[in-house]
Amino acid sequence: MERETRCLFQDAHNAGFYINGYTTKVNILGDKLLQGLRRVAEKQRDQMDAAALAESSKKIARAQRALQMLRKMVHLIAGLQVKSGAVMASPM
């Protein structure tokens, strides 16, 4: 009799846990699936953002090198023009 009462209590407890743990929550398994998908999507977005940032930093570095080269060329050309003007002002 004691064993049957214990088993009956355990059965009721397990049934109550099932009812409260699973059936009262709306779409518990779907919610967990959506949370997992959301985490995966956020991780993928972060990886893509990092890759885009790395690519844009490479483009910026190339643009800065090109700008430095252009500045050097402008400086050299400006120096040639000054020299050319000085020679024209006082020919030998």
N, C-alpha and C positions, 0 to 999 in steps of 0.2 A: 504494500500500500504506500509506504514512504517513497519507494523508488518510482512508482507511477505518478505520485504527486510531484516529485522533483522533475520527472520527464515532462509532465503537463506544464509546469511552470516554465521550464526551459523552452518548450515549444511555443508557449505564449510570448515569452520574451523575444525569441527569434522572429516570430511573426510580427510583433510590434516594431522591432528594429527594421524589418524589411519594409513595413508600411511607412514608417516615419523616414527611413533613410532613402528610399527610392521612389515610392509612388506619390509622395506629396510634393516632390520637386518636379518642376516642369522640364521634361526632356533633358534629364541629367546626363545621359550618355552623349546626346547631340551637342550639349553645351561644352562638355570636355573636348569633344572632337573639334568644335569651332575654336576653342581656346588654343588647342594645339596648332591648328591651321593658322591662326592669327600670329602665334609666336614664330612659326616658320616663315610666314609672309614678312614679318618685321625683320627677321634675321636676313632674309634675302634682300630686302630693301636697304638695310644697313650695309650689306656687302656691295650692292650696286652703287650706293652713294660713295662708299670708300673708293671703289674703282674709278668712278667718275671724278672724284676729287683728285686722285693720283694722276689721272689722264689730263685734267685741266691744269694741274701744277706743272706737268711736263710741257704743255703748250705754253704756259706762261713763261717758263724758263727759256724755251726756244725763242719766244718773242722778245724777252729781255736781252738774250745774246744777239739777236738780229738788230735790236735797237742800239746796243753798244757798238756793234760794227758800223752801223750807219752814222753814229755820232763821230766815230774815229774818221770815217771817210769824209764827212762834212768838215771836220777840223783840218784834215789834210788838204782838201780842195780849197778851203778858205785860206790856208797858208800859201798855196800856190797862187791864188788870185792876188794876195797882197804882194807877194814877190813879183808877180807879173806887172802889177801896177807901179811898183817902185822902179822896176827896170824901164818901164815906158816913160816915167817922169824924168829920169836922168839917163839917157842912153849913153853908151860908151863909145 
